Amino acid sequence: MTIHKEGYPTIAIVTVVSAALILTIHLHLEPISSILGWLAYIIVIGFWLFIISFFRLPKRVHTFDENAIIAPADGKVVVIEETIDEEYFHEKRLQISVFMSPANVHVNRNPISGKVLYSQYHKGKYLVAWNPKSSTENERHSIVLSNPRITILVKQIAGALARRIINYAKVESAQQQNEEFGFIKFGSRVDLLLPLDVKTEVKIGDVVKGGVTILARY
């Protein structure tokens, strides 16, 4: 397991703050109460370890299948339904949404190989990620991937805690299945808008792994 590049600045800041808190506890709290002092140590160190684990990048064997749409992120499937896409397709699409908790790996990977036809950042609200309105009202970044057989929209959505969406995809760039296209800090969701005739391979409540789990076939 390694640490994702997006984590280095945050981890550095948290490390400095944690060291300062530990020094303060040692000088001021521990002499008054050793029990409270040790409890404070555990909380600070536990938070520091949590931040490091949030940016973890585990080694895993990815699934490569030109007929499959692979999960773009770790998390739980919270939506499988038909919806009207008002952003790009302007027609009915099948929406599959994966909710990422703060404990999940937050790297986002391309569900298919293809060319980026569209890449657009949208300012917005910070509703909780499981709110249905978050797909259209929250801060988000959408990309459209297309190959000769299928065109899909992938949407990174910020949540109540996630206030920074990072996206690497550039219009006209060629993307490979499971290649990183972005990162969302501190929990959120990713929506996929797919053709209606795809065959879904998951159900609501399923826990999926980014780059591994097949969400649908075409």
C-alpha positions as CSV (number, residue, x, y, z in Angstrom):
1,M,0.0,0.0,0.0
2,T,1.2,3.5,-0.8
3,I,0.0,7.0,-0.2
4,H,-1.8,8.9,-3.0
5,K,0.0,12.1,-4.2
6,E,-3.0,14.2,-3.3
7,G,-2.5,13.3,0.3
8,Y,1.0,14.7,0.9
9,P,0.1,18.3,1.6
10,T,-2.8,17.4,3.9
11,I,-0.8,14.8,5.8
12,A,2.1,17.2,6.3
13,I,-0.3,19.9,7.8
14,V,-2.0,17.3,10.0
15,T,1.4,15.9,11.2
16,V,2.6,19.4,12.2
17,V,-0.7,20.2,14.0
18,S,-0.7,16.7,15.7
19,A,2.9,17.2,16.9
20,A,2.0,20.6,18.3
21,L,-1.1,19.1,20.1
22,I,1.0,16.3,21.6
23,L,3.6,18.8,22.9
24,T,0.8,20.9,24.4
25,I,-0.7,17.8,26.1
26,H,2.7,16.8,27.5
27,L,3.4,20.2,28.9
28,H,-0.1,21.2,30.2
29,L,-2.6,18.4,30.4
30,E,-0.6,15.3,31.4
31,P,0.8,16.9,34.6
32,I,-2.7,17.6,35.7
33,S,-4.2,14.2,34.8
34,S,-2.3,11.3,33.3
35,I,-5.5,9.5,32.3
36,L,-6.8,12.5,30.4
37,G,-3.4,13.1,28.9
38,W,-3.2,9.5,27.6
39,L,-6.7,9.8,26.3
40,A,-5.8,12.9,24.4
41,Y,-2.7,11.3,23.0
42,I,-4.9,8.4,21.7
43,I,-7.4,10.8,20.0
44,V,-4.7,12.8,18.3
45,I,-2.7,9.8,17.1
46,G,-5.9,8.1,16.0
47,F,-6.9,11.1,13.9
48,W,-3.5,11.3,12.4
49,L,-3.7,7.6,11.4
50,F,-7.2,8.1,10.0
51,I,-5.9,10.9,7.7
52,I,-3.1,8.7,6.5
53,S,-5.5,5.8,5.8
54,F,-7.9,8.1,3.9
55,F,-5.2,8.8,1.3
56,R,-4.1,5.1,1.0
57,L,-3.6,3.6,-2.4
58,P,-3.9,-0.2,-2.0
59,K,-2.4,-2.5,-4.5
60,R,-5.1,-4.5,-6.2
61,V,-5.6,-6.6,-9.4
62,H,-7.9,-4.5,-11.7
63,T,-10.6,-5.9,-13.9
64,F,-10.0,-5.2,-17.6
65,D,-13.0,-6.0,-19.9
66,E,-13.9,-4.1,-23.1
67,N,-17.5,-5.1,-22.7
68,A,-17.8,-4.0,-19.1
69,I,-18.3,-0.8,-17.1
70,I,-16.1,-1.0,-14.1
71,A,-16.8,0.7,-10.8
72,P,-15.1,4.2,-10.8
73,A,-14.8,4.3,-7.0
74,D,-14.9,2.2,-3.8
75,G,-18.2,2.4,-1.9
76,K,-21.8,1.3,-1.8
77,V,-24.3,1.4,-4.7
78,V,-27.1,3.8,-3.6
79,V,-29.0,4.5,-6.8
80,I,-30.0,2.4,-9.9
81,E,-32.7,4.2,-11.8
82,E,-33.7,5.8,-15.0
83,T,-33.3,9.6,-15.1
84,I,-33.3,12.5,-17.5
85,D,-29.8,13.9,-18.1
86,E,-30.1,17.7,-18.5
87,E,-26.4,18.3,-18.7
88,Y,-25.1,16.5,-21.8
89,F,-27.3,13.8,-23.4
90,H,-30.7,15.5,-22.8
91,E,-32.4,12.2,-22.8
92,K,-33.2,9.2,-20.5
93,R,-30.2,7.5,-19.1
94,L,-29.6,4.7,-16.5
95,Q,-28.0,6.2,-13.4
96,I,-25.8,4.1,-11.1
97,S,-24.5,6.0,-8.1
98,V,-21.7,4.9,-5.7
99,F,-21.5,6.5,-2.3
100,M,-18.0,6.9,-0.8
101,S,-17.8,7.1,3.0
102,P,-14.7,8.8,4.6
103,A,-13.4,5.3,5.3
104,N,-13.3,4.3,1.6
105,V,-10.4,4.7,-0.9
106,H,-11.1,7.9,-2.7
107,V,-9.3,7.5,-6.0
108,N,-11.6,7.7,-9.0
109,R,-10.9,5.5,-12.0
110,N,-12.2,5.4,-15.6
111,P,-15.0,2.8,-16.0
112,I,-14.2,2.3,-19.7
113,S,-11.5,3.2,-22.2
114,G,-12.3,6.1,-24.5
115,K,-11.8,9.7,-25.5
116,V,-12.9,12.5,-23.3
117,L,-15.6,14.5,-25.2
118,Y,-16.6,16.8,-22.4
119,S,-15.1,17.9,-19.1
120,Q,-16.9,20.5,-17.0
121,Y,-16.7,21.7,-13.4
122,H,-19.9,23.1,-11.8
123,K,-20.1,25.2,-8.6
124,G,-22.9,24.2,-6.3
125,K,-24.1,23.3,-2.8
126,Y,-22.8,20.8,-0.3
127,L,-25.9,18.7,0.4
128,V,-25.2,15.3,2.0
129,A,-24.1,13.0,-0.8
130,W,-27.1,10.6,-0.5
131,N,-29.6,13.4,-1.1
132,P,-31.0,12.8,-4.6
133,K,-30.7,16.6,-5.3
134,S,-26.9,16.4,-4.9
135,S,-26.5,15.0,-8.4
136,T,-27.7,18.3,-9.9
137,E,-27.3,20.9,-7.1
138,N,-23.9,20.1,-5.4
139,E,-20.5,21.1,-6.5
140,R,-19.5,18.5,-9.2
141,H,-17.3,17.7,-12.1
142,S,-18.6,15.8,-15.1
143,I,-16.7,14.1,-17.9
144,V,-18.0,12.2,-20.9
145,L,-16.1,9.1,-22.1
146,S,-16.7,7.7,-25.5
147,N,-15.5,4.8,-27.6
148,P,-17.0,3.2,-30.8
149,R,-19.4,1.2,-28.8
150,I,-20.6,3.3,-25.9
151,T,-20.7,6.9,-24.5
152,I,-21.1,7.5,-20.8
153,L,-21.1,10.4,-18.4
154,V,-19.2,10.1,-15.1
155,K,-19.9,12.7,-12.4
156,Q,-17.8,13.4,-9.3
157,I,-20.1,15.0,-6.7
158,A,-19.0,16.8,-3.5
159,G,-20.8,16.2,-0.3
160,A,-21.3,17.8,3.1
161,L,-17.6,17.0,4.0
162,A,-16.0,16.7,0.6
163,R,-15.1,20.2,-0.4
164,R,-12.4,19.5,-3.0
165,I,-12.9,17.7,-6.3
166,I,-9.8,16.9,-8.3
167,N,-10.1,15.9,-11.9
168,Y,-7.3,15.1,-14.3
169,A,-9.3,14.4,-17.5
170,K,-8.8,16.8,-20.4
171,V,-11.1,17.1,-23.4
172,E,-9.8,15.1,-26.4
173,S,-7.4,13.0,-24.2
174,A,-7.4,9.2,-24.5
175,Q,-8.3,7.5,-21.3
176,Q,-7.7,3.8,-20.4
177,Q,-10.0,1.7,-18.4
178,N,-9.0,1.9,-14.7
179,E,-6.6,4.7,-15.2
180,E,-7.0,7.4,-12.5
181,F,-9.1,10.4,-13.6
182,G,-9.5,12.1,-10.3
183,F,-9.8,12.2,-6.5
184,I,-12.5,13.5,-4.1
185,K,-11.4,14.4,-0.5
186,F,-13.4,13.2,2.5
187,G,-16.4,11.3,1.3
188,S,-18.9,11.9,-1.5
189,R,-20.3,10.0,-4.5
190,V,-19.8,9.2,-8.2
191,D,-22.7,9.0,-10.6
192,L,-22.6,7.1,-13.9
193,L,-25.1,7.9,-16.6
194,L,-25.3,5.0,-19.0
195,P,-27.4,3.9,-22.0
196,L,-30.7,2.3,-21.0
197,D,-29.8,-1.0,-22.7
198,V,-26.8,-1.9,-20.6
199,K,-27.1,-5.0,-18.4
200,T,-26.6,-4.2,-14.7
201,E,-24.4,-6.5,-12.7
202,V,-25.0,-5.0,-9.2
203,K,-28.0,-4.1,-7.0
204,I,-28.6,-1.3,-4.5
205,G,-26.7,-1.9,-1.3
206,D,-23.8,-3.8,-3.0
207,V,-20.3,-2.8,-1.8
208,V,-18.0,-2.3,-4.8
209,K,-14.3,-1.7,-5.4
210,G,-13.0,0.9,-7.8
211,G,-11.2,-0.7,-10.7
212,V,-12.4,-4.2,-9.8
213,T,-16.2,-4.6,-9.6
214,I,-18.2,-4.8,-12.8
215,L,-21.3,-2.5,-12.6
216,A,-22.8,-3.3,-16.0
217,R,-22.1,-4.9,-19.4
218,Y,-22.8,-3.6,-22.9
